[in-house]
Amino acid sequence: MAGKKEKVTFEIQKDLIKMLEVAAEKHNLPSVDKALRCILDFVATDGDWEDIFNTRRCIRCGSKTGWKA
């Protein structure tokens, strides 16, 4: 366990919880918390912030129902 962790509360859609569960299981991670930390580490170090925050990716608009496994 690297670094001190703090408990936070935030809201995400049910399909994103499922996405984190699938990621944790697929990569043999101990929890969805770890899956989210891996994603955040990637965004912080390798992510193109301009692309991430300036490109529209609404996966729930219209008839779309969100992330699919």
PyMOL commands that set and color helices and strands:
alter all, ss='L'
color gray80, all
select helices_A, chain A and resi 14-26+32-45+49-54
alter helices_A, ss='H'
color red, helices_A
deselect
rebuild
show_as cartoon
